[in-house]
Amino acid sequence: MPAGKRWTRDELTVALGIYHNLTFGQLHGKQPVVVQLADKLGRSPGSVAMKLCNFASLDPALKMRGIKGLEGASALDREVWADFHQHPEEVVPQSREILRQMFKVGPGSELEVLPKEGIKVRKRPQGDTEVSVTVKQRRGQEYFRDAVLNNFGGACGVTGIPVRELLVASHILPWKTHEAERLNVRNGLCLSRLHDAAFDRGLISFDDELRMVISPALKRHFPQRGIAESFKAYEGECLIVPDDAALPELAFLATHRTRIFVKK
């Protein structure tokens, strides 16, 4: 690799997509995802890790938690950051598509960014019900799932269940009605399929301290063992979020409590 090899816009765009699929503590040269991306880019893992840390210095979600990235972000870094976050519906799927091309992922397969294992390719599950979505939407959904699940350490924020097949990247503000926030990691919660269904239907929500609140409609079923073990046991408990994660947007949760949460 030539010394001082300049980063291209496409390289920065795909690197920024990876940045949002990892937490701050994972931005180092020995991280499996970073190592694989570096190989595809023809760069050293240390160089890629440094660029990801440059992006971290631009991240307001980290600044809110008192986490500082690495100073030295270039003008193009800042431009790509702005474009990625001002036009996510276009740039995020583009970032994911570039990554898929790097790893030669076919249309019948999915790409997953797994912090402990690296970038993996697997066949799309049979019976996939999202056949009607566009390629661009599917790429965005693939990115959002990885970003949210990895932001929560790959475990349900309520129960701590770490089985990825049982987890859902739940939108706080609904996907259908809030296009601008569809791909925003701070609009996502990692929940088990059961708790995702309850959250989606307003049977549970979370307060400004990220504690779970339960609808009276669900509390009426507390005498049932399954409901008691799955919900009553976690009432008032805080979401489990890694220290270096981007916290859910409190304004989005407030909207969920106002408009979706069942109060009777």
BABAMAR-156798 format. One record per residue (C-alpha): residue in three letters; x, y, z; residue number from 1. Coordinates in pm, 1 decimal. Layout:
REM residues N
<r "ala"; <X; Y; Z>; NUM>
...
END
This chain:
REM residues 264
<r "met"; <0.0; 0.0; 0.0>; 1>
<r "pro"; <145.5; 338.9; -95.0>; 2>
<r "ala"; <232.6; 563.1; 197.1>; 3>
<r "gly"; <-27.0; 829.0; 257.8>; 4>
<r "lys"; <-290.8; 665.0; 38.4>; 5>
<r "arg"; <-587.0; 902.7; 27.6>; 6>
<r "trp"; <-931.0; 786.5; 128.1>; 7>
<r "thr"; <-1193.6; 803.9; -145.1>; 8>
<r "arg"; <-1554.6; 906.9; -86.6>; 9>
<r "asp"; <-1676.3; 548.9; -141.7>; 10>
<r "glu"; <-1421.9; 414.7; 107.9>; 11>
<r "leu"; <-1526.2; 669.1; 367.1>; 12>
<r "thr"; <-1893.7; 597.0; 303.8>; 13>
<r "val"; <-1853.2; 224.2; 363.1>; 14>
<r "ala"; <-1625.6; 287.0; 663.2>; 15>
<r "leu"; <-1886.3; 515.9; 818.1>; 16>
<r "gly"; <-2148.4; 244.1; 776.8>; 17>
<r "ile"; <-1917.0; 8.2; 966.3>; 18>
<r "tyr"; <-1855.1; 277.9; 1228.5>; 19>
<r "his"; <-2225.9; 280.3; 1310.9>; 20>
<r "asn"; <-2225.9; -100.3; 1334.4>; 21>
<r "leu"; <-1966.3; -96.3; 1614.7>; 22>
<r "thr"; <-1940.4; 67.3; 1955.5>; 23>
<r "phe"; <-1659.0; 304.8; 2045.2>; 24>
<r "gly"; <-1467.4; 44.2; 2243.4>; 25>
<r "gln"; <-1452.7; -177.9; 1935.1>; 26>
<r "leu"; <-1273.7; 77.3; 1715.4>; 27>
<r "his"; <-926.3; -75.8; 1725.6>; 28>
<r "gly"; <-691.5; -258.6; 1492.7>; 29>
<r "lys"; <-746.9; -606.8; 1638.0>; 30>
<r "gln"; <-1124.6; -596.4; 1607.3>; 31>
<r "pro"; <-1233.4; -871.4; 1358.8>; 32>
<r "val"; <-1462.3; -644.7; 1156.4>; 33>
<r "val"; <-1193.7; -376.3; 1131.8>; 34>
<r "val"; <-935.6; -636.0; 1022.1>; 35>
<r "gln"; <-1163.0; -769.6; 746.7>; 36>
<r "leu"; <-1258.4; -424.9; 620.4>; 37>
<r "ala"; <-892.7; -321.6; 613.6>; 38>
<r "asp"; <-809.6; -624.5; 401.6>; 39>
<r "lys"; <-1080.5; -537.5; 147.8>; 40>
<r "leu"; <-966.8; -173.8; 135.6>; 41>
<r "gly"; <-599.5; -263.7; 100.0>; 42>
<r "arg"; <-516.1; -73.7; 416.7>; 43>
<r "ser"; <-372.8; -162.8; 754.2>; 44>
<r "pro"; <-615.3; -237.8; 1039.7>; 45>
<r "gly"; <-456.1; 47.7; 1234.5>; 46>
<r "ser"; <-529.4; 291.9; 952.5>; 47>
<r "val"; <-894.8; 186.0; 936.1>; 48>
<r "ala"; <-930.0; 200.6; 1315.9>; 49>
<r "met"; <-784.2; 551.7; 1314.1>; 50>
<r "lys"; <-1034.1; 664.8; 1051.6>; 51>
<r "leu"; <-1322.6; 520.7; 1253.8>; 52>
<r "cys"; <-1195.8; 708.6; 1559.2>; 53>
<r "asn"; <-1183.8; 1026.3; 1347.5>; 54>
<r "phe"; <-1553.4; 972.3; 1277.1>; 55>
<r "ala"; <-1611.1; 926.9; 1651.3>; 56>
<r "ser"; <-1490.2; 1283.1; 1709.0>; 57>
<r "leu"; <-1782.5; 1402.9; 1494.3>; 58>
<r "asp"; <-2047.6; 1194.4; 1671.3>; 59>
<r "pro"; <-2284.8; 1399.7; 1890.8>; 60>
<r "ala"; <-2422.8; 1081.9; 2052.7>; 61>
<r "leu"; <-2077.4; 1004.2; 2193.8>; 62>
<r "lys"; <-2019.1; 1363.1; 2300.3>; 63>
<r "met"; <-2338.7; 1342.7; 2507.2>; 64>
<r "arg"; <-2178.4; 1055.7; 2700.2>; 65>
<r "gly"; <-1846.1; 1235.8; 2743.1>; 66>
<r "ile"; <-1666.6; 1014.5; 2491.2>; 67>
<r "lys"; <-1414.2; 1180.7; 2262.2>; 68>
<r "gly"; <-1291.8; 1045.2; 1933.1>; 69>
<r "leu"; <-961.1; 1106.9; 1761.9>; 70>
<r "glu"; <-903.6; 1462.0; 1642.2>; 71>
<r "gly"; <-789.6; 1513.1; 1285.4>; 72>
<r "ala"; <-1102.6; 1442.7; 1081.0>; 73>
<r "ser"; <-1048.2; 1574.0; 728.4>; 74>
<r "ala"; <-1275.6; 1804.9; 533.1>; 75>
<r "leu"; <-1389.5; 1504.8; 327.7>; 76>
<r "asp"; <-1457.3; 1306.4; 649.6>; 77>
<r "arg"; <-1685.5; 1586.6; 763.7>; 78>
<r "glu"; <-1853.5; 1610.1; 425.9>; 79>
<r "val"; <-1923.7; 1237.0; 413.5>; 80>
<r "trp"; <-2048.4; 1244.4; 774.9>; 81>
<r "ala"; <-2290.3; 1525.7; 691.9>; 82>
<r "asp"; <-2413.0; 1355.8; 373.5>; 83>
<r "phe"; <-2459.6; 1021.7; 553.5>; 84>
<r "his"; <-2674.9; 1176.5; 826.1>; 85>
<r "gln"; <-2861.3; 1437.8; 623.0>; 86>
<r "his"; <-2959.7; 1194.8; 346.1>; 87>
<r "pro"; <-2962.6; 851.8; 515.8>; 88>
<r "glu"; <-3234.1; 711.7; 288.4>; 89>
<r "glu"; <-2990.4; 738.7; -2.7>; 90>
<r "val"; <-2642.1; 714.4; 146.5>; 91>
<r "val"; <-2694.7; 434.2; 402.2>; 92>
<r "pro"; <-2814.4; 177.9; 143.2>; 93>
<r "gln"; <-2530.6; 289.8; -84.0>; 94>
<r "ser"; <-2280.5; 225.9; 195.5>; 95>
<r "arg"; <-2424.1; -119.9; 255.7>; 96>
<r "glu"; <-2425.2; -202.5; -114.2>; 97>
<r "ile"; <-2056.0; -111.8; -148.6>; 98>
<r "leu"; <-1980.5; -337.1; 148.9>; 99>
<r "arg"; <-2179.6; -623.2; -5.0>; 100>
<r "gln"; <-1991.9; -585.4; -331.6>; 101>
<r "met"; <-1660.5; -598.2; -144.8>; 102>
<r "phe"; <-1762.8; -930.6; 9.4>; 103>
<r "lys"; <-1931.0; -1059.2; -308.2>; 104>
<r "val"; <-2271.2; -1105.7; -144.6>; 105>
<r "gly"; <-2536.1; -1232.3; -388.1>; 106>
<r "pro"; <-2903.1; -1124.1; -395.5>; 107>
<r "gly"; <-3015.0; -1437.6; -209.8>; 108>
<r "ser"; <-2783.5; -1379.4; 84.6>; 109>
<r "glu"; <-2755.2; -1139.7; 376.9>; 110>
<r "leu"; <-2448.4; -974.4; 522.5>; 111>
<r "glu"; <-2409.8; -940.3; 899.0>; 112>
<r "val"; <-2158.7; -736.4; 1095.0>; 113>
<r "leu"; <-2081.5; -939.1; 1406.3>; 114>
<r "pro"; <-1829.6; -766.4; 1635.2>; 115>
<r "lys"; <-1698.8; -1089.2; 1789.1>; 116>
<r "glu"; <-1675.4; -1284.1; 1464.1>; 117>
<r "gly"; <-1634.3; -1034.9; 1180.7>; 118>
<r "ile"; <-1834.0; -973.6; 864.8>; 119>
<r "lys"; <-2036.7; -1283.5; 778.1>; 120>
<r "val"; <-2248.0; -1383.6; 480.3>; 121>
<r "arg"; <-2542.6; -1618.0; 515.8>; 122>
<r "lys"; <-2833.3; -1733.8; 303.8>; 123>
<r "arg"; <-3153.8; -1539.1; 355.5>; 124>
<r "pro"; <-3393.0; -1741.7; 573.3>; 125>
<r "gln"; <-3661.8; -1935.6; 390.5>; 126>
<r "gly"; <-4005.8; -1785.2; 425.9>; 127>
<r "asp"; <-3868.0; -1428.7; 426.5>; 128>
<r "thr"; <-4178.4; -1207.0; 428.8>; 129>
<r "glu"; <-4008.0; -890.7; 303.7>; 130>
<r "val"; <-4010.7; -988.0; -64.2>; 131>
<r "ser"; <-4202.9; -673.2; -158.8>; 132>
<r "val"; <-3946.4; -421.9; -33.2>; 133>
<r "thr"; <-3705.6; -257.6; -272.9>; 134>
<r "val"; <-3337.7; -345.9; -281.1>; 135>
<r "lys"; <-3259.1; -4.2; -132.1>; 136>
<r "gln"; <-3499.9; -60.9; 156.1>; 137>
<r "arg"; <-3358.8; -406.9; 222.3>; 138>
<r "arg"; <-3004.2; -272.6; 234.5>; 139>
<r "gly"; <-3116.5; -7.3; 480.2>; 140>
<r "gln"; <-3294.9; -261.8; 697.0>; 141>
<r "glu"; <-2989.8; -487.7; 696.7>; 142>
<r "tyr"; <-2772.0; -197.1; 811.8>; 143>
<r "phe"; <-3022.3; -83.4; 1077.2>; 144>
<r "arg"; <-3051.7; -429.8; 1229.5>; 145>
<r "asp"; <-2675.8; -464.7; 1267.5>; 146>
<r "ala"; <-2637.9; -109.1; 1398.0>; 147>
<r "val"; <-2906.2; -149.7; 1665.5>; 148>
<r "leu"; <-2822.6; -504.4; 1776.7>; 149>
<r "asn"; <-2451.6; -424.4; 1800.3>; 150>
<r "asn"; <-2523.1; -96.9; 1980.6>; 151>
<r "phe"; <-2691.0; -306.3; 2252.0>; 152>
<r "gly"; <-2404.0; -553.0; 2267.6>; 153>
<r "gly"; <-2595.7; -817.9; 2074.4>; 154>
<r "ala"; <-2843.8; -877.5; 2356.4>; 155>
<r "cys"; <-3204.1; -785.9; 2435.7>; 156>
<r "gly"; <-3212.1; -457.0; 2624.4>; 157>
<r "val"; <-3477.5; -593.4; 2861.6>; 158>
<r "thr"; <-3382.5; -954.0; 2932.4>; 159>
<r "gly"; <-3020.6; -973.5; 2820.7>; 160>
<r "ile"; <-3099.5; -1265.1; 2586.2>; 161>
<r "pro"; <-2796.7; -1290.3; 2351.3>; 162>
<r "val"; <-2943.9; -1518.9; 2082.4>; 163>
<r "arg"; <-2931.5; -1308.5; 1765.7>; 164>
<r "glu"; <-3201.1; -1513.7; 1592.4>; 165>
<r "leu"; <-3445.8; -1413.4; 1868.5>; 166>
<r "leu"; <-3366.4; -1040.8; 1852.8>; 167>
<r "val"; <-3533.2; -756.5; 1665.9>; 168>
<r "ala"; <-3415.0; -404.6; 1588.6>; 169>
<r "ser"; <-3729.1; -225.2; 1705.7>; 170>
<r "his"; <-3809.9; 120.6; 1573.8>; 171>
<r "ile"; <-3914.9; 362.3; 1848.8>; 172>
<r "leu"; <-4081.5; 594.1; 1598.9>; 173>
<r "pro"; <-4261.0; 366.0; 1349.8>; 174>
<r "trp"; <-4088.8; 289.7; 1019.7>; 175>
<r "lys"; <-4400.0; 369.6; 815.9>; 176>
<r "thr"; <-4463.1; 716.5; 956.2>; 177>
<r "his"; <-4115.8; 854.0; 1030.4>; 178>
<r "glu"; <-3908.9; 817.8; 715.8>; 179>
<r "ala"; <-3637.0; 1059.3; 831.6>; 180>
<r "glu"; <-3559.1; 840.1; 1135.5>; 181>
<r "arg"; <-3584.7; 497.2; 974.9>; 182>
<r "leu"; <-3209.5; 436.0; 977.0>; 183>
<r "asn"; <-3117.6; 634.3; 1288.7>; 184>
<r "val"; <-2955.5; 400.8; 1541.6>; 185>
<r "arg"; <-3092.2; 620.6; 1822.4>; 186>
<r "asn"; <-3440.6; 536.1; 1695.0>; 187>
<r "gly"; <-3375.2; 170.5; 1766.1>; 188>
<r "leu"; <-3401.1; -71.1; 2057.2>; 189>
<r "cys"; <-3268.7; -425.1; 2059.9>; 190>
<r "leu"; <-3551.0; -638.2; 2196.6>; 191>
<r "ser"; <-3651.8; -1002.6; 2196.8>; 192>
<r "arg"; <-3927.6; -1085.5; 1949.9>; 193>
<r "leu"; <-4176.9; -1100.9; 2238.0>; 194>
<r "his"; <-4081.5; -762.0; 2380.9>; 195>
<r "asp"; <-4063.6; -610.9; 2033.0>; 196>
<r "ala"; <-4425.1; -713.1; 1971.4>; 197>
<r "ala"; <-4531.1; -564.6; 2305.9>; 198>
<r "phe"; <-4341.4; -240.9; 2238.1>; 199>
<r "asp"; <-4479.3; -211.7; 1884.8>; 200>
<r "arg"; <-4835.0; -243.2; 2015.7>; 201>
<r "gly"; <-4783.9; -3.3; 2304.9>; 202>
<r "leu"; <-4809.9; -261.2; 2580.8>; 203>
<r "ile"; <-4470.0; -152.9; 2714.7>; 204>
<r "ser"; <-4259.3; 159.1; 2682.3>; 205>
<r "phe"; <-3958.3; 322.5; 2851.5>; 206>
<r "asp"; <-3935.8; 643.0; 3055.4>; 207>
<r "asp"; <-3672.1; 916.7; 3053.6>; 208>
<r "glu"; <-3450.6; 702.0; 3277.9>; 209>
<r "leu"; <-3488.1; 413.8; 3027.7>; 210>
<r "arg"; <-3693.0; 214.9; 3280.1>; 211>
<r "met"; <-3960.8; -16.1; 3145.1>; 212>
<r "val"; <-4320.2; 88.8; 3203.4>; 213>
<r "ile"; <-4608.5; -149.3; 3148.7>; 214>
<r "ser"; <-4954.3; -70.0; 3017.9>; 215>
<r "pro"; <-5255.3; -139.0; 3240.3>; 216>
<r "ala"; <-5384.3; -351.2; 2950.0>; 217>
<r "leu"; <-5090.1; -587.3; 2999.1>; 218>
<r "lys"; <-5088.7; -566.1; 3378.8>; 219>
<r "arg"; <-5433.0; -722.8; 3382.2>; 220>
<r "his"; <-5262.9; -1043.9; 3267.6>; 221>
<r "phe"; <-5000.3; -1045.7; 3544.4>; 222>
<r "pro"; <-5161.4; -1345.6; 3720.8>; 223>
<r "gln"; <-5052.9; -1556.9; 3424.3>; 224>
<r "arg"; <-4710.7; -1708.2; 3483.3>; 225>
<r "gly"; <-4574.9; -1637.6; 3135.2>; 226>
<r "ile"; <-4668.5; -1270.8; 3151.4>; 227>
<r "ala"; <-4533.5; -1234.7; 3504.2>; 228>
<r "glu"; <-4199.2; -1390.8; 3412.2>; 229>
<r "ser"; <-4161.1; -1204.7; 3082.6>; 230>
<r "phe"; <-4288.4; -861.0; 3184.0>; 231>
<r "lys"; <-4373.9; -809.7; 3552.8>; 232>
<r "ala"; <-4024.2; -924.9; 3651.7>; 233>
<r "tyr"; <-3871.0; -641.0; 3446.4>; 234>
<r "glu"; <-4109.4; -357.0; 3534.0>; 235>
<r "gly"; <-3908.0; -52.7; 3643.0>; 236>
<r "glu"; <-3579.4; -206.1; 3529.2>; 237>
<r "cys"; <-3347.6; 1.5; 3308.1>; 238>
<r "leu"; <-3260.9; -96.7; 2955.4>; 239>
<r "ile"; <-2928.1; -277.2; 2940.4>; 240>
<r "val"; <-2704.4; -57.9; 2722.3>; 241>
<r "pro"; <-2322.5; -76.3; 2692.9>; 242>
<r "asp"; <-2132.2; 218.2; 2840.2>; 243>
<r "asp"; <-2000.4; 325.4; 2499.4>; 244>
<r "ala"; <-2328.3; 283.6; 2310.8>; 245>
<r "ala"; <-2539.3; 556.7; 2155.3>; 246>
<r "leu"; <-2836.5; 598.0; 2389.2>; 247>
<r "pro"; <-3192.1; 588.0; 2253.2>; 248>
<r "glu"; <-3327.4; 934.9; 2177.9>; 249>
<r "leu"; <-3542.0; 1038.5; 2476.1>; 250>
<r "ala"; <-3763.9; 1260.3; 2259.3>; 251>
<r "phe"; <-3850.5; 955.5; 2047.2>; 252>
<r "leu"; <-3938.4; 753.6; 2357.1>; 253>
<r "ala"; <-4155.0; 1042.7; 2481.6>; 254>
<r "thr"; <-4343.5; 1034.9; 2151.5>; 255>
<r "his"; <-4389.1; 658.7; 2184.7>; 256>
<r "arg"; <-4534.0; 701.5; 2534.5>; 257>
<r "thr"; <-4767.9; 975.8; 2413.9>; 258>
<r "arg"; <-4890.2; 831.1; 2086.8>; 259>
<r "ile"; <-4844.5; 454.5; 2099.7>; 260>
<r "phe"; <-4837.9; 343.4; 2463.4>; 261>
<r "val"; <-5176.7; 204.9; 2575.7>; 262>
<r "lys"; <-5273.7; 395.1; 2890.8>; 263>
<r "lys"; <-5589.4; 204.3; 2985.1>; 264>
END
